[in-house]
Each structure stands twice: as structure tokens, then as C-alpha cells.
């Protein structure tokens, strides 16, 4: 065992000891966070406009601060972007994380001197809790790769602006810098395909032990590595590769193909980072769910997803129930208030508080009142795919509300298979039956002859990669939505149907 690996174990034990202190009283930690946030932001423009000085508890806070998305906060954000101080949070942000919005165009998410360290601490603790639980630490002596956006930042009114992953690259601890790849010149390549090609050249002869990134883009890296090595499995290229860290999307649709590419099963850590804050990470290889970070500068609220647009009930952590689909609301030490991040989650444990991400509040299908969510389509497809030994590369679902004359409407599934079913019609029927079992409203619509059973369109190899490339969204933090209520993505994929 190398020196770094040896030193990491007591460091991990200390980190877990500190985590356990707040984990045992997460509700109390949340109460303190809210009090601290209100006190710190009392004299900001937002704090004055919403009478923070009168807020004594969460009930007061709910009355004073509305739930809003980026559009709701945009007038305040625009003032911060223009260089004004003390608007949403005291002083000015350290950074703006630049993200793509659907209605807002480019979004600028503030990162403060208080919030930025929480991103770094959470990423570090995800690894340290793994070391402490498993005792495995040899990977810290090898090379680590983080497939991420460019670290090049622009400056506006004295504030650095960039993608979150690129910003984080500037805060990698010194003790990891020598182990970290890709190099800076490679990392700043903007074209994703050129970048991955360069990363392959840089890493193919290295001792890669940890690989991190969004699963579909990691798969692209693996495919290029294998091609460069004459079809070799990743485990034979990187013999000491032992830990995969991922986030941003549900891993399950990608698991079979990634494990096939690797050539063996390896440990993995799921994380839930967002530009708005690092929300949760997997703290155990034995237990389901991600540990909600209740002491990380974020006060969380939860709205039952089926109430989201109708005078919703707002709940604090102590009021949640298990297995309810909630829209996640953030209040942060970077100045986001009543902020609907757009994700939905469910709690799978209260001791400690652990969550699973179930989808996006706007990514569902309810063209006919069925309100099918991402968790349901993923379960329906993967349960049948596993049974049939079918492998999925990527998929998305959209409603077809204007079918051919004489046909009922239906859900149209666009699937890129890495190993296709022998009988697509029989496979489609099983997936439809699985979805009916998961969603009673969908079942009623099928039974009532309002909808016909789902239709699967099989796509060419690399269909999703080529589509994302055509949209300028290849790589980085870009993800394919599982569900849409419109036909934009579906119509874009039609050209790739086999």
C-alpha cells in the first residue's frame, strides 16, 4: 500500500466521524442552516424585499418566500450579473456557473465563497466514506480521470463564469493534482469528440484506477479506448481500474453496457451534484439511496409532485414521508431562495435521510392525464431488458397524439439497442405490461381504449450521439431527457429509425 492510500484511511475515519455528528440529527442541522441563511442574507436586496428580519421559523419563511424557478429569480440574478453587490447573498459571488435553460436561455447560477467549499467537501467525502466502509484505498495511488467541461473561464464585472465541472477543476486538492488527468491543454478542448480522442491518447498507457463522469460520455470514452486497443476490454487496458464515480443521470440504463465494456464488475459511487449545490451522494455500497447532505449550506423543501402547480404543500425535512415523489426546492448559501431545481426525488430512508432521484418535474408524459415519470419508464424497460438479456444504449419516450387515421394515440419509444431483442413486438408488449403495472392511470387508459400499447422504434448505432452532436450538445454536462411532452426530440430522432 502506498503512502497516499495509507494516509487516506485515518483521514476517511475522521471525515465519517464528522458526518455522523450531523447525520444523527439531520432535522436539527436543517433548522440551524435555515436560521444561518436568514441571518446572513437579512440585509440583501432579496432579504429586505421579503422581510427576512421578521422571519423567526420555517412557517414564517414559507409565508415570506415564494417557490420560484430561475425565471422567478431572474430579475435579481440579472442585477448580480450586472455587477451589483448584496442582492441575493452578501457581497458578490465568486463564480457564475453557466448552464443551459429551456425557457431562460443561458442561466447564471451564483457560487459564493460559502457555497463553493461545500461542492469540494462533498465530492471528497463521497470518496472518503467509500474508503472507510470498504477499506479499499489503493486506487488513490494511481491515476484518476474526471471527464468534465472546459476549465476555461470568462470574466464579467469581476466575476468568473464557466461550467460547474470546469470551475471545480480549479479547486482539485493539491494532493490529487499529480494523479489527475486529463492535462490542462487537453481539458480545454471545446469539441467533445476531439477532446475524447485526446484523452484516449493521454490515458491509454497510464495506470488509471478511478474514472468519473456522466455515464453516456464515459461510454463514449470506453468505446474509443477499446477501438484504439483492437477491441480490448477496459479491465485489460487499465488493470487496476477499480472505482467508477458517476452522477447526472440514472446509471441503471447504462450499467449493462458499461460493465460489458469494462469486462468485469467494479465498485461505483453515485453522486448528485448540481450547479445550485451538491445535494447528495452514495455513502454505502450496501444500502440503497443517496445520503441527503443536511449540513452543507442548503435548506431543503419538498413539494408533493402531484401538487406542484396547484397551491402546493411545502414541507421541511422533518415532515417528509417515504416513497412519495417530491419536487426538490433549494435555499442556499449562494442566494437561491425557494428555488425549484426541477428534479423530483423520493426518500427511501429516514434514518439516515436517503433519497433516490426519480426524474424531472417537467420531464414526464401526461398528454392524456397519465403522468408517467422517468422512474416508471426506466423500471418498465430495464426489468424486461434484464429478463430478456437485452442491452440498452440510450432511449427516450414521447407521446404520439396525432397517429395515422384509424389508430389510437400511443407512447412512442425511441431505443438504441446494443443487443436487440429477437422479437421486438413481443418485447414491446412486455414493456407495456410492465408500465401498466407501475402506473395505474396508464393502465386505465390502455384498458379504456384511450391509448393503444406503446410502440418502440429501434434506432441506428450512435443515433443519440449523432443527434446530440447536431444540436451542439455533445458531451460535458448535457443529458438526453428520458421523457418529453412535446415531439422535438422524437422528430429529431426519426431520421435514425431502422
ZAMARGU-4260 file (C-alpha; in steps of 0.2 Angstrom, whole numbers, plus 5000, padded with zeros to 4 digits):
<rodrens>
0) 5000/5000/5000 | 5007/5017/4995 | 5009/5032/5007 | 4993/5041/5000 | 4982/5025/5002
5) 4989/5023/5020 | 4986/5041/5025 | 4968/5041/5017 | 4961/5028/5029 | 4963/5039/5045
10) 4958/5054/5035 | 4942/5045/5030 | 4938/5039/5048 | 4939/5057/5054 | 4928/5063/5039
15) 4915/5050/5043 | 4915/5054/5062 | 4911/5072/5057 | 4897/5067/5045 | 4889/5055/5058
20) 4888/5070/5070 | 4875/5079/5059 | 4868/5063/5051 | 4861/5058/5068 | 4851/5074/5069
25) 4848/5080/5051 | 4832/5089/5055 | 4841/5099/5069 | 4855/5103/5056 | 4842/5109/5044
30) 4834/5121/5057 | 4852/5128/5060 | 4855/5130/5042 | 4839/5140/5039 | 4842/5152/5054
35) 4860/5155/5047 | 4854/5158/5030 | 4841/5171/5035 | 4853/5180/5047 | 4867/5181/5033
40) 4855/5187/5020 | 4844/5199/5030 | 4852/5215/5023 | 4852/5209/5005 | 4840/5216/4992
45) 4831/5200/4992 | 4831/5199/5011 | 4824/5216/5013 | 4811/5214/4999 | 4805/5198/5008
50) 4806/5204/5026 | 4819/5192/5032 | 4820/5202/5048 | 4803/5196/5053 | 4806/5178/5050
55) 4808/5168/5066 | 4804/5150/5060 | 4800/5139/5044 | 4782/5144/5045 | 4786/5162/5043
60) 4799/5158/5029 | 4785/5149/5019 | 4774/5165/5020 | 4788/5177/5015 | 4797/5167/5002
65) 4788/5161/4986 | 4793/5145/4977 | 4800/5150/4960 | 4811/5144/4946 | 4825/5153/4938
70) 4813/5164/4929 | 4806/5170/4946 | 4823/5174/4952 | 4830/5181/4936 | 4827/5200/4940
75) 4838/5198/4955 | 4851/5187/4946 | 4852/5200/4932 | 4857/5213/4945 | 4871/5202/4951
80) 4877/5198/4934 | 4877/5217/4931 | 4889/5219/4945 | 4878/5224/4959 | 4883/5218/4977
85) 4872/5212/4991 | 4857/5207/4980 | 4854/5188/4984 | 4868/5185/4995 | 4880/5196/5004
90) 4894/5203/4993 | 4897/5197/4976 | 4898/5178/4970 | 4915/5170/4967 | 4908/5162/4951
95) 4893/5160/4940 | 4890/5143/4934 | 4884/5144/4917 | 4870/5132/4912 | 4858/5130/4898
100) 4839/5134/4902 | 4824/5128/4891 | 4814/5145/4893 | 4828/5156/4900 | 4841/5153/4888
105) 4858/5154/4897 | 4856/5153/4916 | 4869/5160/4928 | 4869/5151/4944 | 4879/5160/4958
110) 4893/5151/4968 | 4898/5161/4984 | 4914/5159/4995 | 4902/5150/5007 | 4895/5138/4994
115) 4910/5133/4984 | 4919/5124/4998 | 4903/5113/5000 | 4905/5107/4982 | 4923/5101/4985
120) 4920/5094/5003 | 4905/5084/4996 | 4915/5076/4982 | 4929/5072/4993 | 4918/5065/5007
125) 4909/5053/4994 | 4926/5045/4991 | 4932/5045/5009 | 4915/5037/5015 | 4919/5023/5002
130) 4937/5021/5009 | 4930/5020/5027 | 4917/5007/5023 | 4926/4996/5011 | 4944/4998/5017
135) 4949/5000/4999 | 4961/5014/4996 | 4974/5008/4983 | 4966/5017/4969 | 4972/5034/4977
140) 4990/5029/4971 | 4985/5028/4953 | 4979/5040/4940 | 4962/5047/4941 | 4952/5055/4927
145) 4937/5067/4928 | 4928/5069/4911 | 4922/5086/4913 | 4919/5103/4904 | 4932/5115/4900
150) 4940/5124/4914 | 4942/5140/4904 | 4933/5154/4912 | 4927/5171/4906 | 4925/5186/4917
155) 4911/5198/4918 | 4911/5213/4931 | 4925/5204/4940 | 4916/5188/4942 | 4922/5172/4934
160) 4910/5162/4923 | 4911/5144/4917 | 4903/5127/4918 | 4902/5120/4935 | 4913/5105/4931
165) 4926/5117/4924 | 4925/5128/4939 | 4928/5113/4951 | 4943/5109/4941 | 4951/5124/4948
170) 4948/5118/4966 | 4955/5100/4965 | 4966/5097/4981 | 4985/5098/4978 | 4987/5081/4984
175) 4977/5074/4969 | 4984/5086/4956 | 4999/5074/4951 | 4987/5060/4949 | 4974/5069/4939
180) 4970/5068/4921 | 4967/5074/4908 | 4981/5088/4906 | 4975/5106/4905 | 4979/5108/4887
185) 4968/5093/4883 | 4954/5098/4896 | 4952/5115/4887 | 4947/5107/4870 | 4930/5113/4866
190) 4925/5100/4853 | 4919/5085/4863 | 4924/5071/4850 | 4942/5079/4848 | 4943/5080/4867
195) 4939/5062/4870 | 4951/5057/4856 | 4965/5067/4865 | 4960/5060/4882 | 4962/5042/4875
200) 4979/5046/4868 | 4984/5053/4885 | 4977/5039/4896 | 4979/5023/4886 | 4996/5019/4893
205) 4993/5026/4911 | 4988/5016/4927 | 4970/5023/4928 | 4962/5017/4944 | 4947/5029/4946
210) 4936/5036/4932 | 4922/5049/4934 | 4909/5056/4923 | 4892/5056/4916 | 4888/5038/4910
215) 4885/5041/4892 | 4900/5051/4889 | 4911/5039/4899 | 4904/5025/4887 | 4910/5035/4873
220) 4927/5036/4881 | 4927/5017/4883 | 4922/5014/4866 | 4936/5024/4859 | 4949/5016/4871
225) 4943/4999/4865 | 4944/5003/4847 | 4961/5010/4849 | 4966/4994/4858 | 4960/4982/4845
230) 4944/4978/4854 | 4951/4975/4871 | 4941/4977/4887 | 4944/4992/4898 | 4949/4980/4913
235) 4964/4973/4902 | 4969/4991/4897 | 4968/4998/4915 | 4972/4983/4925 | 4970/4992/4942
240) 4954/5001/4937 | 4943/4998/4952 | 4931/5013/4955 | 4918/5022/4944 | 4910/5038/4950
245) 4895/5045/4941 | 4881/5057/4943 | 4869/5067/4932 | 4858/5053/4926 | 4852/5036/4932
250) 4866/5023/4930 | 4854/5008/4928 | 4850/5010/4909 | 4869/5011/4905 | 4875/4998/4918
255) 4875/4983/4907 | 4884/4991/4893 | 4897/4999/4903 | 4900/4983/4913 | 4902/4974/4897
260) 4914/4987/4890 | 4924/4985/4906 | 4924/4966/4906 | 4921/4965/4925 | 4910/4972/4939
265) 4918/4986/4949 | 4913/4997/4963 | 4904/5013/4959 | 4899/5029/4969 | 4883/5039/4963
270) 4884/5057/4966 | 4871/5071/4965 | 4880/5087/4961 | 4871/5102/4953 | 4876/5120/4949
275) 4864/5125/4963 | 4873/5114/4976 | 4880/5097/4980 | 4864/5088/4986 | 4868/5070/4990
280) 4880/5056/4987 | 4880/5037/4989 | 4888/5034/5006 | 4887/5015/5007 | 4890/5000/4995
285) 4877/4990/5005 | 4862/5002/5007 | 4850/5009/4994 | 4850/5028/4991 | 4860/5044/4992
290) 4864/5052/5009 | 4855/5070/5008 | 4868/5082/5014 | 4858/5091/5028 | 4873/5101/5034
295) 4880/5108/5018 | 4873/5126/5017 | 4857/5121/5009 | 4840/5122/5017 | 4828/5109/5008
300) 4810/5110/5005 | 4799/5096/4997 | 4783/5098/4987 | 4772/5083/4983 | 4775/5082/4964
305) 4756/5080/4960 | 4753/5096/4969 | 4767/5106/4961 | 4757/5118/4951 | 4742/5119/4962
310) 4745/5130/4978 | 4757/5117/4984 | 4761/5110/5001 | 4779/5114/5006 | 4787/5103/5018
315) 4803/5103/5028 | 4814/5088/5030 | 4806/5083/5047 | 4789/5082/5038 | 4793/5071/5023
320) 4786/5053/5021 | 4794/5038/5012 | 4791/5033/4994 | 4782/5050/4990 | 4788/5058/4974
325) 4793/5076/4979 | 4799/5091/4969 | 4815/5097/4977 | 4816/5115/4982 | 4833/5123/4987
330) 4838/5138/4998 | 4856/5141/4998 | 4871/5150/5005 | 4874/5157/4987 | 4857/5166/4987
335) 4845/5155/4979 | 4828/5156/4988 | 4813/5145/4986 | 4822/5138/4971 | 4814/5124/4961
340) 4829/5115/4954 | 4817/5105/4943 | 4821/5087/4950 | 4810/5075/4958 | 4816/5063/4972
345) 4809/5050/4984 | 4815/5046/5001 | 4820/5028/5004 | 4826/5030/5022 | 4823/5042/5037
350) 4837/5035/5047 | 4848/5042/5039 | 4838/5053/5027 | 4842/5045/5010 | 4835/5049/4993
355) 4834/5042/4975 | 4832/5054/4960 | 4816/5049/4951 | 4816/5062/4936 | 4812/5080/4931
360) 4797/5089/4936 | 4795/5094/4918 | 4801/5078/4911 | 4785/5067/4911 | 4772/5062/4899
365) 4754/5067/4904 | 4747/5070/4886 | 4731/5060/4892 | 4732/5063/4911 | 4743/5048/4914
370) 4758/5057/4922 | 4771/5044/4918 | 4788/5049/4926 | 4806/5044/4922 | 4807/5031/4936
375) 4792/5021/4929 | 4798/5020/4911 | 4816/5016/4917 | 4809/5002/4928 | 4797/4995/4915
380) 4811/4995/4901 | 4825/4988/4912 | 4815/4975/4921 | 4811/4967/4904 | 4828/4970/4896
385) 4836/4961/4911 | 4824/4947/4909 | 4827/4945/4890 | 4846/4949/4891 | 4844/4964/4880
390) 4856/4979/4882 | 4851/4997/4880 | 4862/5011/4875 | 4850/5025/4876 | 4832/5029/4875
395) 4818/5042/4876 | 4799/5042/4876 | 4787/5055/4869 | 4768/5055/4866 | 4761/5052/4848
400) 4744/5062/4849 | 4742/5063/4830 | 4743/5045/4824 | 4738/5038/4807 | 4720/5038/4803
405) 4711/5024/4812 | 4724/5022/4825 | 4723/5027/4844 | 4737/5038/4851 | 4751/5030/4860
410) 4768/5032/4868 | 4782/5031/4856 | 4799/5024/4862 | 4815/5028/4853 | 4828/5015/4859
415) 4846/5012/4853 | 4850/4994/4857 | 4867/4987/4860 | 4860/4970/4859 | 4842/4970/4852
420) 4828/4958/4856 | 4825/4944/4845 | 4806/4948/4844 | 4803/4967/4845 | 4784/4966/4845
425) 4785/4953/4860 | 4797/4964/4869 | 4787/4980/4866 | 4771/4970/4874 | 4781/4965/4889
430) 4787/4983/4892 | 4770/4990/4890 | 4763/4977/4903 | 4777/4982/4915 | 4772/5000/4913
435) 4754/4997/4916 | 4759/4988/4932 | 4769/5004/4938 | 4756/5017/4933 | 4738/5014/4936
440) 4732/5029/4926 | 4742/5022/4911 | 4733/5005/4914 | 4716/5013/4914 | 4720/5022/4898
445) 4725/5006/4889 | 4710/4997/4896 | 4698/5010/4891 | 4705/5011/4873 | 4710/5029/4875
450) 4728/5023/4871 | 4735/5009/4861 | 4750/5000/4868 | 4767/5008/4867 | 4777/5007/4850
455) 4796/5005/4850 | 4806/5012/4836 | 4824/5004/4835 | 4837/5016/4831 | 4854/5015/4822
460) 4870/5014/4831 | 4876/5031/4838 | 4859/5038/4835 | 4859/5048/4851 | 4877/5054/4849
465) 4874/5060/4832 | 4858/5069/4837 | 4866/5077/4852 | 4881/5082/4840 | 4869/5090/4828
470) 4861/5100/4842 | 4878/5106/4849 | 4875/5097/4865 | 4888/5083/4864 | 4897/5079/4880
475) 4900/5089/4895 | 4885/5090/4907 | 4872/5088/4893 | 4860/5074/4895 | 4846/5066/4885
480) 4829/5068/4893 | 4820/5052/4896 | 4803/5059/4894 | 4795/5074/4884 | 4778/5080/4882
485) 4782/5088/4865 | 4789/5080/4849 | 4805/5090/4846 | 4817/5076/4852 | 4806/5062/4844
490) 4805/5071/4827 | 4824/5074/4828 | 4827/5055/4830 | 4816/5049/4816 | 4830/5050/4803
495) 4839/5037/4813 | 4825/5024/4814 | 4830/5007/4807
</rodrens>
